[in-house]
Amino acid sequence: MELTELATLMTISIATFTAGLLVICSPFSTAKPSWPQRAPFLGGGAPDTHAWSRFHVRYYPMTLLLIAFEMEMMFMYPWAVVYVEEGVKALVEMGMFLAILSVGIVYGWREGAFKWQ
């Protein structure tokens, strides 16, 4: 048997076994969740606000800053590996990237995103 035929056979076997277990075990299942178990996760009570309610605008600048810092860290770790291989070229590229992020951080600072009322 080739590897692809073996993989296909294993996939079909696992799917058949899983479906068989679900069919065999479903009549024996007696656990029906009660209302508190099905209620939204707020201590079992109804939520105070609607799920589509709007957030105050002061959260958006803070969110943008969080995304800026997260993107910085996401690209800094692999960059360290590339820097060893590329050298000065990688250093210049990271400098440009950090300069662009710094513009966003300065904008957030100017708009007062670091001041919490």
VOKE-460998 format. One record per residue: residue number from 1; residue in three letters; z, x, y of N, C-alpha, C, O in turn. Coordinates in nm, 3 decimals. Each point is the difference from the previous one (the first is absolute). Layout:
BEGIN
NUM/ALA/Z/X/Y/Z/X/Y/Z/X/Y/Z/X/Y;
...
END
This chain:
BEGIN
1/MET/0.000/0.083/-0.119/0.000/-0.083/0.119/0.000/0.087/0.125/0.067/0.103/0.006;
2/GLU/-0.143/-0.146/0.091/0.000/0.071/0.127/0.120/-0.042/0.083/0.068/-0.097/-0.031;
3/LEU/-0.045/0.173/0.134/0.116/-0.026/0.087/-0.014/-0.134/0.071/0.100/-0.072/0.015;
4/THR/-0.218/0.037/0.031/-0.019/-0.128/0.070/0.019/-0.118/-0.093/0.057/-0.102/0.040;
5/GLU/-0.103/0.115/-0.163/0.021/-0.109/-0.097/0.147/-0.016/-0.031/0.050/-0.112/-0.013;
6/LEU/0.021/0.223/0.000/0.143/-0.004/-0.027/0.076/-0.062/0.116/0.092/-0.079/-0.021;
7/ALA/-0.129/0.113/0.144/0.065/-0.057/0.117/-0.026/-0.150/0.009/0.091/-0.076/0.033;
8/THR/-0.213/0.033/-0.063/-0.032/-0.142/0.001/0.080/-0.073/-0.106/0.055/-0.108/0.027;
9/LEU/-0.047/0.164/-0.146/0.076/-0.061/-0.109/0.148/-0.011/0.036/0.063/-0.102/-0.027;
10/MET/-0.007/0.206/0.088/0.142/-0.003/0.040/0.024/-0.104/0.109/0.102/-0.070/-0.002;
11/THR/-0.193/0.059/0.097/0.015/-0.099/0.108/-0.003/-0.141/-0.056/0.083/-0.083/0.037;
12/ILE/-0.176/0.056/-0.126/-0.009/-0.133/-0.062/0.124/-0.027/-0.085/0.052/-0.112/0.002;
13/SER/-0.004/0.211/-0.075/0.120/-0.018/-0.083/0.123/-0.030/0.084/0.078/-0.089/-0.033;
14/ILE/-0.061/0.161/0.140/0.117/-0.021/0.087/-0.008/-0.137/0.067/0.101/-0.070/0.008;
15/ALA/-0.219/0.031/0.040/-0.015/-0.131/0.064/0.027/-0.112/-0.100/0.065/-0.098/0.034;
16/THR/-0.115/0.112/-0.157/0.023/-0.102/-0.102/0.147/-0.008/-0.036/0.055/-0.109/-0.014;
17/PHE/0.010/0.223/-0.002/0.142/0.002/-0.033/0.084/-0.064/0.110/0.091/-0.077/-0.029;
18/THR/-0.123/0.107/0.155/0.074/-0.058/0.112/-0.019/-0.150/0.007/0.096/-0.075/0.017;
19/ALA/-0.220/0.030/-0.030/-0.027/-0.145/0.003/0.069/-0.069/-0.116/0.054/-0.110/0.017;
20/GLY/-0.054/0.171/-0.133/0.067/-0.058/-0.116/0.149/-0.014/0.022/0.059/-0.103/-0.034;
21/LEU/0.004/0.205/0.091/0.144/-0.008/0.029/0.031/-0.110/0.100/0.099/-0.072/-0.014;
22/LEU/-0.184/0.057/0.116/0.023/-0.106/0.098/-0.012/-0.138/-0.064/0.080/-0.089/0.030;
23/VAL/-0.177/0.070/-0.117/-0.019/-0.129/-0.067/0.114/-0.028/-0.096/0.050/-0.113/-0.006;
24/ILE/-0.007/0.212/-0.068/0.108/-0.019/-0.098/0.134/-0.025/0.069/0.077/-0.084/-0.047;
25/CYS/-0.048/0.155/0.155/0.132/-0.008/0.063/0.015/-0.116/0.098/0.112/-0.038/0.031;
26/SER/-0.220/-0.017/0.020/0.011/-0.104/0.103/0.072/-0.126/-0.047/0.074/-0.057/0.080;
27/PRO/-0.089/0.007/-0.205/0.078/-0.119/-0.039/0.150/0.025/-0.007/0.078/-0.094/0.013;
28/PHE/-0.038/0.218/-0.033/0.143/0.031/-0.014/0.068/0.026/0.134/0.121/0.018/0.005;
29/SER/-0.197/-0.015/0.100/0.057/0.026/0.131/0.069/-0.126/0.052/-0.065/-0.102/0.021;
30/THR/0.194/0.111/0.000/0.077/-0.115/0.047/0.050/0.020/0.143/0.053/-0.093/0.060;
31/ALA/-0.067/0.210/-0.006/0.054/0.030/0.132/-0.091/-0.058/0.108/-0.112/0.047/0.020;
32/LYS/0.161/-0.148/0.047/-0.070/-0.057/0.115/0.083/0.033/0.123/0.118/-0.035/0.005;
33/PRO/-0.176/0.099/0.094/0.080/0.040/0.118/0.048/-0.121/0.079/-0.073/-0.097/0.020;
34/SER/0.198/0.105/0.023/0.057/-0.107/0.080/-0.044/0.017/0.145/-0.066/0.098/0.036;
35/TRP/0.104/-0.196/0.048/-0.043/0.006/0.140/0.050/0.124/0.073/-0.078/0.062/0.072;
36/PRO/0.206/-0.021/-0.085/0.042/0.121/0.072/-0.078/0.125/-0.042/-0.018/0.092/0.080;
37/GLN/-0.028/-0.088/-0.204/-0.078/0.116/-0.043/-0.142/-0.004/0.057/-0.062/0.105/0.018;
38/ARG/0.011/-0.224/0.010/-0.135/-0.013/0.055/-0.001/-0.003/0.152/-0.107/0.003/0.060;
39/ALA/0.224/-0.010/0.002/0.010/-0.010/0.146/-0.041/0.132/0.066/0.005/0.105/-0.065;
40/PRO/-0.044/-0.109/0.191/-0.033/0.124/0.071/0.120/0.092/0.006/0.114/-0.045/-0.002;
41/PHE/-0.139/0.173/0.008/0.109/0.098/-0.002/0.067/0.011/0.136/-0.028/0.092/0.077;
42/LEU/0.114/-0.184/-0.049/0.087/0.005/0.117/0.136/-0.054/-0.040/0.054/-0.090/0.064;
43/GLY/0.000/0.143/-0.169/0.127/-0.047/-0.051/-0.012/-0.138/-0.065/0.099/-0.071/-0.014;
44/GLY/-0.219/0.034/-0.026/-0.022/-0.128/-0.066/-0.025/-0.113/0.097/-0.027/-0.112/-0.045;
45/GLY/0.033/0.136/0.175/-0.020/-0.106/0.098/-0.143/-0.004/0.052/-0.082/0.086/-0.030;
46/ALA/0.056/-0.187/0.109/-0.132/-0.012/0.062/-0.010/0.095/0.119/0.100/0.023/0.068;
47/PRO/-0.216/0.034/-0.042/-0.014/0.092/0.114/0.017/-0.072/0.134/-0.031/-0.118/0.012;
48/ASP/0.082/0.191/0.087/0.022/-0.057/0.133/-0.129/-0.012/0.080/-0.015/-0.094/0.078;
49/THR/-0.077/0.187/-0.097/-0.125/0.000/0.075/-0.118/-0.009/-0.095/0.013/0.027/-0.120;
50/HIS/-0.125/-0.064/0.174/-0.121/-0.010/-0.080/-0.055/0.140/-0.028/0.020/0.092/0.080;
51/ALA/-0.089/-0.076/-0.190/-0.053/0.131/-0.037/-0.106/0.050/0.098/-0.021/0.120/0.011;
52/TRP/-0.046/-0.211/0.059/-0.105/0.040/0.093/0.052/0.014/0.143/-0.079/0.005/0.094;
53/SER/0.211/0.000/-0.076/0.054/0.014/0.135/-0.036/0.137/0.057/-0.018/0.096/-0.075;
54/ARG/0.010/-0.089/0.206/-0.042/0.124/0.066/0.121/0.088/0.029/0.111/-0.049/0.023;
55/PHE/-0.135/0.179/-0.023/0.102/0.096/0.037/-0.013/0.031/0.148/-0.106/-0.016/0.060;
56/HIS/0.216/0.060/-0.003/-0.001/0.037/0.140/-0.091/0.121/0.019/-0.010/0.085/-0.089;
57/VAL/-0.055/-0.076/0.202/-0.099/0.104/0.026/0.062/0.140/0.004/-0.073/0.098/-0.011;
58/ARG/0.204/-0.087/0.027/0.061/0.132/0.009/-0.004/0.075/-0.133/0.020/0.121/-0.003;
59/TYR/-0.046/-0.192/-0.108/-0.007/0.067/-0.129/-0.132/0.074/-0.019/-0.005/0.096/-0.077;
60/TYR/-0.100/-0.137/0.143/-0.131/0.059/-0.023/-0.011/0.146/0.043/-0.055/0.080/-0.076;
61/PRO/0.104/-0.040/0.194/-0.006/0.144/0.033/0.079/0.086/-0.098/-0.042/0.110/-0.034;
62/MET/0.157/-0.160/-0.010/0.080/0.075/-0.097/-0.075/0.012/-0.132/0.006/0.104/-0.066;
63/THR/-0.076/-0.208/0.028/-0.080/0.004/-0.123/-0.113/0.101/0.012/-0.028/0.073/-0.096;
64/LEU/-0.037/-0.067/0.210/-0.107/0.096/0.020/0.053/0.143/-0.007/-0.066/0.088/-0.054;
65/LEU/0.184/-0.064/0.108/0.059/0.133/-0.008/0.035/0.036/-0.144/-0.019/0.114/-0.042;
66/LEU/0.071/-0.211/-0.034/0.031/0.025/-0.139/-0.126/0.037/-0.077/0.001/0.093/-0.081;
67/ILE/-0.109/-0.164/0.106/-0.126/0.030/-0.068/-0.049/0.138/0.041/-0.052/0.074/-0.084;
68/ALA/0.067/-0.038/0.211/-0.044/0.133/0.044/0.078/0.109/-0.072/-0.060/0.098/-0.045;
69/PHE/0.191/-0.112/0.034/0.080/0.102/-0.068/-0.029/0.003/-0.149/-0.003/0.107/-0.060;
70/GLU/-0.019/-0.224/0.000/-0.031/-0.004/-0.143/-0.134/0.065/-0.029/-0.014/0.074/-0.098;
71/MET/-0.085/-0.098/0.182/-0.131/0.061/-0.020/0.010/0.151/0.016/-0.066/0.076/-0.071;
72/GLU/0.149/-0.034/0.163/0.018/0.144/0.020/0.055/0.064/-0.126/-0.053/0.102/-0.045;
73/MET/0.156/-0.159/-0.012/0.060/0.057/-0.120/-0.093/-0.010/-0.120/-0.002/0.089/-0.086;
74/MET/-0.076/-0.197/0.079/-0.090/-0.017/-0.113/-0.107/0.109/-0.002/-0.044/0.042/-0.107;
75/PHE/0.001/0.004/0.224/-0.103/0.103/0.005/0.057/0.141/0.008/-0.071/0.097/-0.027;
76/MET/0.198/-0.084/0.063/0.057/0.134/0.011/0.024/0.065/-0.136/-0.020/0.121/-0.014;
77/TYR/0.062/-0.197/-0.085/0.029/0.060/-0.131/-0.124/0.058/-0.068/0.004/0.115/-0.042;
78/PRO/-0.115/-0.191/0.030/-0.118/0.064/-0.060/-0.059/0.109/0.089/-0.063/0.094/-0.049;
79/TRP/0.083/-0.106/0.180/-0.053/0.101/0.090/0.062/0.137/-0.028/-0.067/0.102/0.015;
80/ALA/0.192/-0.100/-0.055/0.066/0.127/-0.028/-0.072/0.075/-0.112/-0.009/0.122/0.003;
81/VAL/-0.041/-0.194/-0.102/-0.075/0.062/-0.109/-0.135/0.051/0.050/-0.043/0.110/-0.034;
82/VAL/-0.023/-0.192/0.116/-0.131/0.038/0.052/0.013/0.118/0.096/-0.089/0.084/0.007;
83/TYR/0.198/-0.078/0.067/0.020/0.108/0.097/0.001/0.136/-0.068/-0.051/0.098/0.055;
84/VAL/0.108/-0.091/-0.173/0.005/0.127/-0.073/-0.142/0.047/-0.032/-0.028/0.120/0.003;
85/GLU/-0.060/-0.213/-0.035/-0.137/0.037/-0.037/-0.091/0.020/0.122/-0.081/0.093/0.002;
86/GLU/0.094/-0.179/0.099/-0.094/0.000/0.113/0.043/0.090/0.115/-0.084/0.065/0.063;
87/GLY/0.212/-0.059/-0.034/0.049/0.087/0.106/-0.007/-0.064/0.138/0.047/-0.112/0.019;
88/VAL/-0.107/0.184/0.077/0.000/-0.040/0.140/-0.077/-0.130/0.021/0.037/-0.080/0.087;
89/LYS/-0.142/0.057/-0.162/-0.079/-0.122/0.015/0.088/-0.123/-0.026/-0.006/-0.098/0.074;
90/ALA/0.087/0.104/-0.179/0.090/-0.111/-0.031/0.107/-0.015/0.107/0.041/-0.112/0.030;
91/LEU/0.004/0.222/0.027/0.099/-0.005/0.106/-0.055/-0.070/0.124/0.071/-0.079/0.062;
92/VAL/-0.195/0.107/-0.026/-0.062/-0.064/0.116/-0.019/-0.150/-0.026/0.025/-0.081/0.088;
93/GLU/-0.069/0.046/-0.210/-0.019/-0.142/-0.032/0.132/-0.077/0.005/0.004/-0.112/0.050;
94/MET/0.104/0.173/-0.101/0.129/-0.067/0.007/0.049/-0.009/0.143/0.066/-0.098/0.037;
95/GLY/-0.096/0.197/0.044/0.037/-0.007/0.142/-0.068/-0.115/0.070/0.062/-0.070/0.081;
96/MET/-0.191/0.048/-0.111/-0.070/-0.114/0.060/0.059/-0.132/-0.048/0.016/-0.093/0.078;
97/PHE/0.017/0.085/-0.207/0.059/-0.121/-0.055/0.134/-0.030/0.066/0.027/-0.115/0.037;
98/LEU/0.057/0.217/-0.022/0.130/-0.021/0.064/-0.014/-0.032/0.148/0.082/-0.072/0.055;
99/ALA/-0.185/0.125/0.009/-0.024/-0.034/0.141/-0.034/-0.147/0.015/0.047/-0.066/0.092;
100/ILE/-0.130/0.014/-0.182/-0.034/-0.143/0.005/0.123/-0.086/-0.024/0.021/-0.099/0.069;
101/LEU/0.062/0.137/-0.166/0.124/-0.075/-0.025/0.096/0.011/0.118/0.071/-0.095/0.032;
102/SER/-0.070/0.209/0.032/0.089/0.018/0.116/-0.040/-0.092/0.115/0.087/-0.048/0.073;
103/VAL/-0.215/0.023/-0.057/-0.044/-0.095/0.102/0.059/-0.138/-0.028/0.045/-0.068/0.092;
104/GLY/-0.045/0.027/-0.218/0.060/-0.129/-0.036/0.149/-0.003/0.023/0.054/-0.102/0.044;
105/ILE/0.014/0.211/-0.072/0.145/0.005/0.021/0.033/0.000/0.149/0.095/-0.066/0.042;
106/VAL/-0.171/0.139/0.037/0.022/0.001/0.145/-0.026/-0.139/0.057/0.073/-0.046/0.089;
107/TYR/-0.175/-0.022/-0.138/-0.028/-0.136/0.045/0.118/-0.092/-0.034/0.042/-0.080/0.084;
108/GLY/0.010/0.091/-0.205/0.116/-0.081/-0.038/0.121/0.030/0.085/0.074/-0.091/0.037;
109/TRP/-0.052/0.218/-0.005/0.111/0.039/0.084/-0.017/-0.059/0.140/0.095/-0.051/0.059;
110/ARG/-0.218/0.059/-0.007/-0.028/-0.054/0.135/0.021/-0.151/0.005/0.045/-0.054/0.101;
111/GLU/-0.080/-0.014/-0.211/0.018/-0.146/-0.004/0.143/-0.041/-0.028/0.031/-0.119/0.004;
112/GLY/0.057/0.214/-0.034/0.140/-0.031/-0.023/0.032/-0.041/-0.141/0.095/-0.075/-0.023;
113/ALA/-0.173/0.123/-0.073/0.023/-0.038/-0.139/0.129/0.059/-0.055/0.055/-0.053/-0.097;
114/PHE/-0.005/0.161/0.156/0.123/0.060/-0.048/0.125/-0.065/0.060/0.111/0.031/-0.042;
115/LYS/-0.129/-0.119/0.139/0.112/-0.072/0.060/0.017/-0.132/-0.074/-0.092/-0.081/-0.005;
116/TRP/0.209/0.060/-0.051/0.026/-0.121/-0.074/0.091/-0.090/0.082/0.112/0.039/0.034;
117/GLN/-0.161/-0.160/-0.001/0.080/-0.093/0.081/0.079/-0.091/-0.089/0.074/-0.085/0.049;
END
